[in-house]
Amino acid sequence: MNPAPPLAALGLIDAAFSGFRAFAGRDARIRKGRAVARAAVRGLAVGAALLLAPVLTALGVLLSADDRARAYAALTDGGTGFLVPLTLYAAMVALSLAAYFVLPFRASTLAMVMGLGPLTLARPLVVGLACLNALADGDWTALLVGTLAGAAVLCVEPLVHRRWYAGLPLSEPLGQAAPAEPVPQLD
């Protein structure tokens, strides 16, 4: 099995969620579906651009290899090793999201706090584990491509935040910063 399509899908889905995380908490409106969708599309666009680096590196490895079949096998084995921890992680995230949408309000809030909070914090560790798994199953070329892919997905959220949301205060509608009003004095 070629691990490239599921890895690309996971990377792009993660990029869309990273765009959402860069935006989260920056808009106090109740109905902010368009702003959330715009943030996810921004993350997706940045992620797609960044994920070109590992794709081009893998193509470069394949085209410059003396034995292309062996290089392809090493990249495939490394990609499969990279995919295993990410698939487990994605399954846990999907389970937390399903609990959020299915359970009653208090239980869904608990599922988010107990599930997605720690999973978001563990994300860089999971990517690091995936890189080590790529090396264990493949060779140094698989580690190179996996490290570039891992760095790409971990850079999406900071780049989206810095480009579109860094100057915005938390919890105010986008583009509508409240003017500073003097505080009335009580006599």
C-alpha positions in Angstrom: 0.0 0.0 0.0 1.2 3.5 -0.9 1.1 5.6 2.4 1.2 8.9 0.5 -2.5 9.5 0.0 -3.6 8.8 3.6 -0.6 10.9 4.8 -1.5 13.8 2.6 -5.2 13.6 3.7 -4.1 13.6 7.4 -1.7 16.5 6.8 -4.4 18.6 5.1 -7.1 17.8 7.7 -4.6 18.7 10.4 -3.8 22.0 8.6 -7.4 22.9 8.5 -7.7 22.2 12.2 -4.6 24.3 12.8 -6.1 27.2 11.0 -9.2 26.9 13.3 -6.9 26.7 16.4 -5.1 29.9 15.3 -8.4 31.7 15.1 -10.2 30.2 18.2 -11.0 32.7 20.9 -10.5 35.7 18.7 -14.2 36.4 17.9 -16.9 36.9 20.5 -19.8 36.6 18.1 -22.1 33.7 18.6 -22.6 33.0 14.9 -19.1 32.8 13.5 -19.4 30.0 11.0 -18.0 32.0 8.1 -15.0 33.2 10.2 -14.3 29.6 11.3 -14.6 28.3 7.7 -12.3 31.1 6.5 -9.7 30.2 9.2 -9.8 26.6 8.3 -9.3 27.4 4.6 -6.4 29.6 5.5 -4.9 26.8 7.5 -5.5 24.4 4.6 -3.9 26.7 2.1 -0.8 27.2 4.3 -0.6 23.5 5.0 -0.8 22.6 1.3 2.0 25.0 0.5 4.2 23.7 3.3 3.5 20.0 2.5 5.0 20.6 -0.9 8.5 20.5 0.7 8.3 16.8 1.7 6.6 15.9 -1.6 9.3 17.5 -3.6 12.0 16.0 -1.4 10.6 12.5 -1.9 10.5 13.1 -5.6 14.1 14.3 -5.5 15.1 11.2 -3.6 13.4 8.9 -6.1 14.7 10.7 -9.2 18.3 10.8 -7.9 18.5 7.3 -6.6 20.6 4.7 -8.4 18.1 2.0 -7.5 14.7 3.6 -7.7 12.8 0.4 -6.7 14.9 0.2 -3.5 14.4 4.0 -2.8 10.7 3.7 -3.4 10.5 0.7 -1.0 12.4 2.5 1.7 10.2 5.6 1.4 7.1 3.4 1.4 8.2 1.5 4.5 9.1 4.8 6.2 5.8 6.4 5.2 3.9 3.4 6.6 5.9 3.7 9.9 5.1 7.5 9.9 1.4 6.7 9.3 0.9 4.3 12.2 1.2 6.7 15.2 -0.6 9.5 13.3 -3.5 7.2 12.5 -3.9 6.2 16.2 -3.7 9.9 17.2 -6.3 10.8 14.5 -8.6 8.1 15.8 -8.4 9.5 19.3 -9.1 13.0 18.1 -12.1 11.7 16.0 -13.4 9.9 19.1 -13.2 13.1 21.2 -15.0 15.1 18.5 -17.7 12.4 18.1 -18.2 12.5 21.9 -18.5 16.3 21.7 -21.2 16.1 19.0 -23.2 13.1 20.5 -23.1 13.5 24.2 -25.2 15.9 26.3 -23.7 19.4 27.0 -21.8 18.7 30.2 -20.5 15.3 29.1 -19.5 16.8 25.7 -17.6 19.6 27.5 -15.8 17.1 29.7 -14.9 15.0 26.6 -13.4 18.1 25.0 -11.4 19.1 28.1 -10.2 15.5 28.8 -9.7 14.6 25.1 -8.8 17.4 22.8 -6.9 19.5 25.4 -4.2 16.8 26.1 -4.3 15.6 22.6 -3.4 19.0 21.3 -0.5 19.3 23.7 0.7 15.8 22.7 0.6 16.6 19.0 4.3 17.5 18.7 5.3 14.4 20.6 3.2 12.2 18.3 4.8 13.8 15.2 8.3 13.1 16.8 7.3 9.5 17.4 6.1 9.3 13.8 9.5 10.5 12.6 11.3 7.9 14.7 9.0 5.3 13.4 9.8 6.4 9.8 13.5 5.9 10.6 12.9 2.5 12.2 10.9 1.2 9.3 12.7 3.0 6.4 16.1 4.6 6.2 17.6 8.1 6.4 15.6 9.3 3.4 12.4 8.3 5.0 13.5 10.2 8.1 14.3 13.3 6.0 10.9 13.3 4.3 9.1 12.5 7.5 10.9 15.3 9.4 10.0 17.8 6.7 6.4 16.7 6.8 6.3 16.8 10.6 7.9 20.3 10.6 5.4 21.4 7.9 2.3 20.4 9.9 3.7 21.9 13.1 4.4 25.2 11.5 0.9 25.8 10.0 -0.8 27.1 13.2 2.0 29.6 14.1 2.2 30.9 10.5 -1.6 31.3 10.2 -1.7 33.0 13.6 1.2 35.4 12.8 -0.2 36.2 9.3 -3.9 36.8 10.0 -4.6 36.9 13.8 -1.5 38.1 15.7 -2.7 41.7 16.0 -6.2 40.9 17.1 -7.2 41.0 20.7 -8.8 37.9 22.2 -12.6 37.7 22.3 -13.5 40.7 20.2 -15.3 40.6 16.8 -12.8 40.7 13.9 -12.0 44.2 12.7 -14.2 45.7 15.4 -11.9 46.5 18.3 -13.8 48.4 21.0 -12.7 52.0 21.4 -11.2 52.9 24.7 -13.8 54.7 26.7 -13.1 56.6 30.0 -14.4 54.9 33.1 -17.1 57.0 34.8 -16.1 58.2 38.2 -18.5 57.8 41.1 -18.7 60.7 43.6 
